[in-house]
């Protein structure tokens, strides 16, 4: 069983001063690039969009905005939900918006549309697994999640539920709304919705960079959450009441 690494509740400044920054920035960028490649693989598999993109596509059919514009608008609205969850955007939050899109375009330019069913299946399965690995890499760098992943980790910290459960609930919910709006749903959509949570739950503890809570958390830091999504015991001082809101742990779809 994978050992859970703590995901610390860091402010954007603490994310940059918590130590091991070169390793963490490199891991962040590798994770975001691989995430974009995983998106290209699933698109070429042509078995249906992931739940968030089903929602984006369905919404784009009903408003005078392009698919990309809807994706940006939804991301901004999701960011507003971070405040009650005590989430704060970090370097990773900004980087994933740019890097993932560029990597996805590069992947699509390199991957041809296959005709073989088995090749499409391999692209779907490989893309799903790579998506989870990439998410574990960039979330585990503890440099700030993407908007939708911040919602996932914030809810996990506030509720005490596992990352696996929260991720699956969110994916299934947006899938249902996207389908009602007319978004494209396929076999790959269902596989992604129910497969990504357990995969992230497995890979995240293995890929999270371990940081020193005493150095990174600071006085008044919020409760630490493990990579499995459970609250970890507090260490050191700073558990006073009446402290100002602190961000949730900077921990998947690097969600663009």
HELIX and SHEET records of a PDB file:
HELIX    1   1 UNK A   12  UNK A   17  1                                   6    
HELIX    2   2 UNK A   21  UNK A   45  1                                  25    
HELIX    3   3 UNK A   51  UNK A   60  1                                  10    
HELIX    4   4 UNK A   67  UNK A   80  1                                  14    
HELIX    5   5 UNK A   91  UNK A  110  1                                  20    
HELIX    6   6 UNK A  117  UNK A  140  1                                  24    
HELIX    7   7 UNK A  147  UNK A  159  1                                  13    
HELIX    8   8 UNK A  163  UNK A  180  1                                  18    
HELIX    9   9 UNK A  187  UNK A  207  1                                  21    
HELIX   10  10 UNK A  213  UNK A  216  1                                   4    
SHEET    1   A 2 UNK A   6  UNK A   7  0                                        
SHEET    2   A 2 UNK A 225  UNK A 226 -1                                        
END                                                                             
